Amino acid sequence: MIEMPRKALKFLLIKLLYCVLIQYRVSASQTLLTSGLTYKQSSWKQSGTIRARVRFNPSRCKVRVMPAGFENKKSKTKASFTPSVNSKDITTKFQEYFTQIKDPRVERTRYHLLTDIITIAILAVIAGASGWEDIEEYGISKQEWLKTFLQLPFGIPSPDTFRRVFERINPKEFEQCFRQWVQSLVEKLGVEVVAIDGKTHRGSYDRESKLKALHTVSAWSSEHRLVLGQTKVSSKSNEITAIPALLDILDISGCIITIDAMGTQKLIAEKIIAANADYILSLKDNHPTLHQQVKNWFEAAQSIGFKDIDIGISQRIEKGHHRIEKRTVYTVPVSQIPGLYQLDLWGGLKTIVMVVRSIQHWNKTTHEVQFYITSLINDANKIASAIRQHWGIENSVHWTLDVTFHEDECRIRSLHSPQNFALLRRIALNALERESSFRRSIRQKSRRAAMNDHYMLSVLAAALSNSVPLP
């Protein structure tokens, strides 16, 4: 009989132990004794039995039994056991905001509940769905979980059902429900700066049907990272008529409204002042006389170093993305600029603003100059902060909708479906922005929500909370 070396025998015994451990549950307090070595599970206070994770290192002849949920030092993320969450309470409360939408289907074809259809669509878009087939696939893959809080009398609706329903849902009713939900979040928080900007949904055009691309105007709160409202721009109109309509449906009292050059109109300024709010409007060549007058005055004032001029200055330097950006904001009361063109027609106008941006790249330096008019008093720091927050609607909303939710690539374009699907994306964006326990990008949050039902409920719970999200 050939005698097996002691080291080889020890290796085989440990290998056998490894195979056994990965098939059975190991008690949290269990101590394993074999081959004269002691293998004791790492201390862990969770009671009951757990599924063990085993680490085996043949070179050291050592087995480490790690409980599931133990800290992963490599990823620096603690995998915690998620407490039980009442999914029905959360989803029912969320559904209440959308019960006012009228079902556009005839009664004999209502096999699926409208609330089920809307809820599945919202959850799927949060998880990254970009079309009707994606929504159905999400519903099928999560059907057992969805049954815990949805009725689903005939299972998951087909892609055609989702399409037909959202083609016919009244967008105004859908937007009204959306605003009521957002209002429940911000009514106790207050909103200081509201940025308004338009966006063209490039994929929604149809050349054969001569259908123009959908263009919407949205309002964004940078402080709370929320889309506050959305309205469609008529195909025979532009943002000049859509912005007043959006202002009418928002409670902007006490807010600072920031708008790009398209919205720099006398009637819009008057409407904002009448609503007991303030404005900061971008001044460009669409008002050539006023723009040139302001430009000439600042150039002359700079040449003498703003001597004997009541001017406010705010400066900020930021480093990031392989560049150094220096922003200098100059503010001056309108009384300092004699003979300002049509001053009396701009309601509440008090201050003229010049923003100089110097951007230093690794191989070049660029300079930009932008002018604004505002109803705020001459406070350079406050005005500079509001202007900076306005850029959030481009960086945090439009960019995210295009890159994460693929809005420009979406070819949904029939009847009301482009407008309604755009609102689904904004609901998803708001919900993901509100969730702050997982400090990652919107894309990573969306992926986790798609894979983890507990995290999806956390997103919905955050969307119902009126506490301020962490930055």
C-alpha angles and dihedrals in degrees: 000000000000112000113227115227113255093238092052091049091051090050092052092048092050091047089053090049090051092054092049095048096055091056101047137050116255122213114245091237098039119130118201122211122190139141091005091297127112120224111189125179115245112263111272127163100208107120125224128031124317138191105257128222112212127207114197124191112182094188091062096032089229134134120201116197109206121186117232107260094037117141115278103214094187094061092032088224123126111221103214130187107256113231118238112273125199098238094183094057093049097046093042091053090048092048091054090075091061101042092097092069110108116233106243094200126096111254097248092059097050098109092142125049115249091227090054091051094049093044094050090047093051093047092047093050090048085054091052105269113159102180146022094270090052090053092051092048091052091050093050094047092048098036097118091050093044090054089065091071107010127068098221094180092181100027124248116349118244123251089255090055092053090047096049094047096050091044089061106033109112105251092209091057091046092049091048090055089047092053092048090054092048091045090056087058100046104032091089096034102053124218122237107177121034115186117203122196140150130238133194116218097218098193095055097078122104115201096190093052091039088237115160121224116269114258120194135182117217136189118219133192109209095190094057098025093232134139100229099191148338136210133183122244110228115245089236095047141044142225092289090075097033096055095061089049090053092047090053093059096045128076099231099162110141093008132122110234117206120193136172123243094279089066095046095113131137094232092051091050090051092049091052093049090047089055090057093252137117130237141211110195127187113239116213141144093298083083097040100172096048092040093052092045093052092045093051092048094052092047090053092045092050091051090062094039094252089289114186091359124128096232133158121212130195123179132189132177121198130183123201146101090046094299142090116225123195118191122189119186120198119192126187132175115249088240088071092061109067120214096010108191114260092344093159092056094060104081114227096355109165110150140038118210135201121190119195116193121192113188118190114199125182092265106022146018123227130195128206130184123197130179129209139182120213143178090219120105120254099289109138097187095050093045092047091052092050093049091050091050090053090065087063092078089063097040101036102030115024095034093046093047091053100040102034102027096029092227096163091051095051112111097193103129113141122118112313096341097099092054094043094046090049088056091050088057092051091049088052092047092051093048094049092045091053094053107088107165092087105055100203139107122291089254092055092045090051092051093049091050089052092053103032119055092191090056091048088057089049089055091051091046090052089049089059096047121095094203118116112262119235114260 
